Amino acid sequence: MGLVSWAKRTSHRLRRDAHMLWIAARDPRTPLAAKLVGGLIAAYALSPIDFIPDFVPILGLLDELILVPIGLAIAVMLVPKPLMAEFRDAADVAVQRPVSRLGAAIIIALWAIIGTFIALQIWALRYW
């Protein structure tokens, strides 16, 4: 059970930290560099779509294991410590709320639209 409990704690911490950075990215007191890095990492971590799909053996999990923690660490270093404590408390409260299925559906729909647009552009270039 040690590995399972560690995985659950780590997953919760990463989800909380990603949400914390999403809050920080929208706060006017956060420096611009931290907003950019934090917003990008939070959007990627909270998005159901990955650069490398999770079903790809080994490589599918590497993006979460490498990109997200490194990006989180960089973004956290860029935010002043008092602000980070405030954002962490707000994120702790927010991650206890239920997950929005509508939000997930909107993100999936946007990715599908973008993917379709790209596929149509490639298909149009092929037949020109």
Secondary structure, DSSP 4 states (H G I P E B T S, - for coil): -HHHHHHHHHHHHHHHHHHHHHHHHH-TTS-HHHHHHHHHHHHHHH-S--SS-TTSTTHHHHHHHHHHHHHHHHHHHHS-HHHHHHHHHHHHHHTTSPP-HHHHHHHHHHHHHHHHHHHHHHHHHHT-
